[in-house]
Amino acid sequence: MSPTRGFRDRADDSLLTVIGDIPELVRNLIIAEVDAAKAWLAKTAKDGGWGALWVFAALFVLFWSVPALGTWAIAGLSSWWPVWLSALVVFFAMLIVAIILALLGVLRFRRMTKRTNPVQSIAQDVQEVRDEL
């Protein structure tokens, strides 16, 4: 059976005819919902892919701008200090910033692991319902 595309007037249909059409209507509804979900998933995946590509491009440019910033800082500090000392100061400053950022990331991951996973919560609810029955 192919799904009906148009609407038809059901005013003259009997109750048994309408009840008999319920399985086909439910099937058509499920097919339409699955098709809509597929279309949404395809569009979302495409947008997510392009978004990831642009973020990757931004990170690539940022990756190569950090050495330029370090060179600029070393050149500026070498006006007062020897070049080797300027490079050492900039290196340790960047190292301290990297350590702080890594610690912030670790703390965020620890906070994330403390949360209850929704799947675990649902499984726990199902288990409690089964125990009650």
C-alpha positions as a Markdown table, in Angstrom:
| # | Residue | x | y | z |
|---|---|---|---|---|
| 1 | Met | 0.0 | 0.0 | 0.0 |
| 2 | Ser | 1.3 | 3.4 | -0.9 |
| 3 | Pro | 0.7 | 6.2 | 1.6 |
| 4 | Thr | -2.1 | 8.6 | 0.6 |
| 5 | Arg | -0.9 | 12.0 | -0.4 |
| 6 | Gly | -4.2 | 13.9 | -0.4 |
| 7 | Phe | -6.9 | 14.5 | 2.1 |
| 8 | Arg | -10.2 | 12.9 | 1.6 |
| 9 | Asp | -13.6 | 13.7 | 3.2 |
| 10 | Arg | -14.3 | 11.2 | 5.9 |
| 11 | Ala | -17.7 | 12.6 | 6.8 |
| 12 | Asp | -19.6 | 9.8 | 5.0 |
| 13 | Asp | -17.3 | 6.9 | 6.2 |
| 14 | Ser | -18.7 | 4.5 | 8.8 |
| 15 | Leu | -17.1 | 4.0 | 12.1 |
| 16 | Leu | -15.7 | 0.6 | 11.1 |
| 17 | Thr | -14.1 | 2.1 | 8.0 |
| 18 | Val | -12.4 | 4.8 | 10.1 |
| 19 | Ile | -11.3 | 2.2 | 12.7 |
| 20 | Gly | -10.0 | 0.0 | 9.9 |
| 21 | Asp | -7.9 | 2.8 | 8.5 |
| 22 | Ile | -6.1 | 3.4 | 11.8 |
| 23 | Pro | -3.3 | 1.0 | 11.2 |
| 24 | Glu | -2.5 | 2.6 | 7.8 |
| 25 | Leu | -2.7 | 6.1 | 9.2 |
| 26 | Val | -0.4 | 5.1 | 12.1 |
| 27 | Arg | 2.0 | 3.5 | 9.6 |
| 28 | Asn | 2.0 | 6.6 | 7.4 |
| 29 | Leu | 2.6 | 8.8 | 10.5 |
| 30 | Ile | 5.5 | 6.7 | 11.6 |
| 31 | Ile | 7.0 | 6.7 | 8.0 |
| 32 | Ala | 6.6 | 10.5 | 7.8 |
| 33 | Glu | 8.2 | 11.0 | 11.2 |
| 34 | Val | 11.2 | 8.8 | 10.3 |
| 35 | Asp | 11.6 | 10.6 | 7.0 |
| 36 | Ala | 11.5 | 14.0 | 8.9 |
| 37 | Ala | 14.1 | 12.7 | 11.4 |
| 38 | Lys | 16.4 | 11.5 | 8.6 |
| 39 | Ala | 16.1 | 14.9 | 6.9 |
| 40 | Trp | 16.8 | 16.7 | 10.1 |
| 41 | Leu | 19.8 | 14.4 | 10.9 |
| 42 | Ala | 21.2 | 15.0 | 7.4 |
| 43 | Lys | 20.9 | 18.8 | 7.7 |
| 44 | Thr | 22.3 | 18.8 | 11.2 |
| 45 | Ala | 25.2 | 16.5 | 10.2 |
| 46 | Lys | 26.0 | 18.8 | 7.3 |
| 47 | Asp | 25.9 | 21.9 | 9.4 |
| 48 | Gly | 27.9 | 20.3 | 12.1 |
| 49 | Gly | 30.6 | 19.2 | 9.6 |
| 50 | Trp | 30.9 | 22.6 | 8.1 |
| 51 | Gly | 31.0 | 24.1 | 11.6 |
| 52 | Ala | 33.7 | 21.8 | 12.6 |
| 53 | Leu | 35.7 | 22.6 | 9.5 |
| 54 | Trp | 35.5 | 26.3 | 10.2 |
| 55 | Val | 36.5 | 25.8 | 13.8 |
| 56 | Phe | 39.4 | 23.7 | 12.7 |
| 57 | Ala | 40.5 | 26.4 | 10.3 |
| 58 | Ala | 40.3 | 29.0 | 13.0 |
| 59 | Leu | 42.4 | 26.8 | 15.3 |
| 60 | Phe | 44.9 | 26.2 | 12.6 |
| 61 | Val | 45.3 | 30.0 | 12.1 |
| 62 | Leu | 45.5 | 30.5 | 15.9 |
| 63 | Phe | 48.1 | 27.7 | 16.2 |
| 64 | Trp | 50.4 | 29.6 | 13.8 |
| 65 | Ser | 49.7 | 33.0 | 15.4 |
| 66 | Val | 51.0 | 31.9 | 18.8 |
| 67 | Pro | 54.6 | 31.7 | 17.6 |
| 68 | Ala | 54.2 | 35.1 | 16.0 |
| 69 | Leu | 53.0 | 36.6 | 19.3 |
| 70 | Gly | 55.9 | 35.0 | 21.1 |
| 71 | Thr | 58.3 | 36.4 | 18.6 |
| 72 | Trp | 56.8 | 39.8 | 19.0 |
| 73 | Ala | 57.0 | 39.5 | 22.8 |
| 74 | Ile | 60.6 | 38.4 | 22.7 |
| 75 | Ala | 61.5 | 41.2 | 20.3 |
| 76 | Gly | 59.9 | 43.7 | 22.6 |
| 77 | Leu | 61.5 | 42.5 | 25.7 |
| 78 | Ser | 64.9 | 42.3 | 24.0 |
| 79 | Ser | 64.9 | 46.1 | 24.0 |
| 80 | Trp | 65.6 | 45.9 | 27.7 |
| 81 | Trp | 67.0 | 42.4 | 28.3 |
| 82 | Pro | 69.3 | 40.2 | 26.3 |
| 83 | Val | 67.5 | 38.1 | 23.7 |
| 84 | Trp | 68.1 | 34.8 | 25.5 |
| 85 | Leu | 66.6 | 36.1 | 28.7 |
| 86 | Ser | 63.6 | 37.5 | 26.8 |
| 87 | Ala | 63.0 | 34.2 | 25.2 |
| 88 | Leu | 63.3 | 32.4 | 28.5 |
| 89 | Val | 60.8 | 34.7 | 30.2 |
| 90 | Val | 58.3 | 34.4 | 27.3 |
| 91 | Phe | 58.7 | 30.6 | 27.4 |
| 92 | Phe | 58.0 | 30.3 | 31.1 |
| 93 | Ala | 55.1 | 32.7 | 30.9 |
| 94 | Met | 53.5 | 30.6 | 28.2 |
| 95 | Leu | 54.3 | 27.4 | 30.2 |
| 96 | Ile | 52.5 | 28.9 | 33.2 |
| 97 | Val | 49.5 | 29.8 | 31.1 |
| 98 | Ala | 49.4 | 26.3 | 29.6 |
| 99 | Ile | 49.5 | 24.7 | 33.0 |
| 100 | Ile | 46.7 | 26.9 | 34.3 |
| 101 | Leu | 44.5 | 26.1 | 31.2 |
| 102 | Ala | 45.3 | 22.3 | 31.6 |
| 103 | Leu | 44.2 | 22.4 | 35.3 |
| 104 | Leu | 41.0 | 24.2 | 34.4 |
| 105 | Gly | 40.3 | 21.5 | 31.8 |
| 106 | Val | 41.0 | 18.7 | 34.2 |
| 107 | Leu | 38.7 | 20.3 | 36.8 |
| 108 | Arg | 36.0 | 20.6 | 34.2 |
| 109 | Phe | 36.3 | 16.9 | 33.2 |
| 110 | Arg | 36.1 | 15.9 | 36.9 |
| 111 | Arg | 32.9 | 17.9 | 37.3 |
| 112 | Met | 31.6 | 16.2 | 34.1 |
| 113 | Thr | 32.2 | 12.7 | 35.5 |
| 114 | Lys | 30.4 | 13.5 | 38.7 |
| 115 | Arg | 27.1 | 14.1 | 36.9 |
| 116 | Thr | 24.5 | 11.3 | 36.5 |
| 117 | Asn | 24.4 | 10.0 | 33.0 |
| 118 | Pro | 20.8 | 10.2 | 31.6 |
| 119 | Val | 21.0 | 6.6 | 30.3 |
| 120 | Gln | 22.1 | 5.4 | 33.7 |
| 121 | Ser | 19.2 | 7.3 | 35.3 |
| 122 | Ile | 16.7 | 5.7 | 32.9 |
| 123 | Ala | 18.1 | 2.3 | 33.5 |
| 124 | Gln | 17.9 | 2.8 | 37.2 |
| 125 | Asp | 14.2 | 4.0 | 36.9 |
| 126 | Val | 13.4 | 0.9 | 34.8 |
| 127 | Gln | 15.1 | -1.3 | 37.3 |
| 128 | Glu | 13.1 | 0.2 | 40.2 |
| 129 | Val | 9.8 | -0.2 | 38.3 |
| 130 | Arg | 10.7 | -3.9 | 37.6 |
| 131 | Asp | 11.5 | -4.4 | 41.3 |
| 132 | Glu | 8.1 | -2.9 | 42.2 |
| 133 | Leu | 6.3 | -5.3 | 39.9 |
